[in-house]
């Protein structure tokens, strides 16, 4: 009986330590990658603002060529939604909506993941004219893990996990564009 009490106290102490630690762990993460592309800013921006074009360079789109896709609205405009549904657990199910466009500079998206987990994140592209034939493209992703799941931030490096996919996608975009 005394052993059970000790085990119970240890379990309660571990859970309390876990919950207290999670209070101090960041809840938000941000990942960005950039690439220089030898094309004009207007050409690159006008290509990026169409969500359907992401199928040509995004690593996630290429993970499951058989995923079901649906589109709502007018591509390249605020409110356009691209939905996906895949049996591949690395792709899952969700949708992406264009929520803001700053012409020639930035496109903002809301990502609503439904499977294998529910979460809302935000992504964006920025383009910057370096000179008349060179454009810097930044692809960024911002997310949040709610308490107490934010404790996972101690064990997961989102910059490493997602950064390689953003970088590969940007390199695919560069190869397609040049």
N, C-alpha and C positions, 0 to 999 in steps of 0.2 A: 504494500500500500504506500509506503514511504517512497519507493522508487517511482511509482506512478505520479505522485505529487511533484517530485523533482523533475520528471519528464514534462509534466504539465507546466510547471513554472518556467522551464527552459524554453518550451514552445511559445508561451505567452511573451517571454522576454525577447525572443527572436522576431516575432511578429511586430512587437512594439518598436524594436530597433529598426526593422524594415520600414514601418510607417513613419517613424520620426526622421529617418534618413531621407525618405522620399520628399519630405517637406522642403529640404534644402537643395534638391537636385533640380537643375533647369528643366523646364517643361517644353521649351521651344528649341527647334533646331533650324539651321539654314545651310544649304549646300549650293555653291555656285561653281560653274566652270565657264571658261571663255575660249574663243578661238578667233584668229584673224582669217578672213576670207577675201580672196582677190576678186571681188565683185562690188559694184556700187551699193551704197546703203539702201537706195530705193528698191533695187532688185531683190536684195536679201530680205528686207522688211516685208515687201509685198508677197514674197514666197512664204515667209514664216506666219503671216497673219491668217493663212488658211489652215485650219486644224487638220483637214484631210491630208495635207502635205507631210504631216508628222509621220504618217505611215511609211514614207520614203526614207526616213533617217533615224527615227526613234528606235532604240534598242528594244523597248518594251513592245512596240508594234510588231517587231520581227520575231519575237519569242514564240508567237502562235499565229502562223499564217491562216489558220482555220477559225480564228475567233470571230464571233458574230459582232458586227458593227451596225449601229444605227445613228442617223443624223437628224437633228431638228433645227430648223431655221435656215438662215442664209450664211454659208461659210464666209469667214473673213469679217463678220460683223458681231457687235456685242449681242450676247444672248444665244449665239450658235452653240449647240451641244453635240458632242461626239460621245456616244456610249459604246462600251465594249463588254463582252461576256465571253470568258474563256475557261476551259477546263484545266488549263495550266495554272497551278497554284501561284506561280510567280507573276502571273498577269491578272488573274481574278476577274472581278466584275466591278464596273464603276462608270463614271462619266466625267467629262471635262467640259467646262463652259467658258467661253470668252466673256470676261466681265469688264474689261476696260482696254481701250486702244488709244495710245497717244501716237498719232500718225508719224511714221518715220523714226520712232524712238523706242516704244515699249508696247508689249501685249501682255495682259494679265489674265490668268486662268484660275478658276476654282476647280479643284480635283475632288470629286466625291467618290471615295472608295466604298464599295458595298460588301465585297468578298475578297479575300478570306477574312477581312476585318472591316469595321466601319470607322471611317475617319475622313475628315475634310482637311485638305492641304491646299496650298496656293503655289502656283508656278508662274514664271514669267520669262519672256525673252526681251532683252534690250539690244538695240543696234546702235552703233556709233560710227559715223563716218571718220575714218582716219585720214584718208585722202580720197580723191575721186574714184579710185579703183580698189580701195581696201576698206573693209568694214569689220569692226570688232563686234562679235556676237557674244552675249552673256546669257546663259540658261541657268535659272535659279529655281530652287524649290524651298519653300518654308513650311514647316509643320509643327505640330504640337502634340505632346503626349500628356494626357490628363493624369492627375494624382489618383492613385498611387503608382500607376503603370509607368510614370516617368522615371521610376527607379531603373528601368531598362536602359536609360541613357548612360548609366555607369558602365554598362556591358556592351553597348552597341555604338559603333562609330558611324553615324549617318553620313558623314563626309566621305568616309571610305566606301560604305555600302552603296550609296546613291551616286556619289561623285564619278565613279568609273563609268556608270551608265550614261550620265550626262555628257561626260567627256567623249565617250564612244559615239554618242548621237551627234555631237557637234562635229566630230571628225567625219562622220558619214555625210553630214550636211556640207561640209567643206569639199569633200570629194565629189558630191553631186553638183555643187555649184561652180566649181572651177573647171 
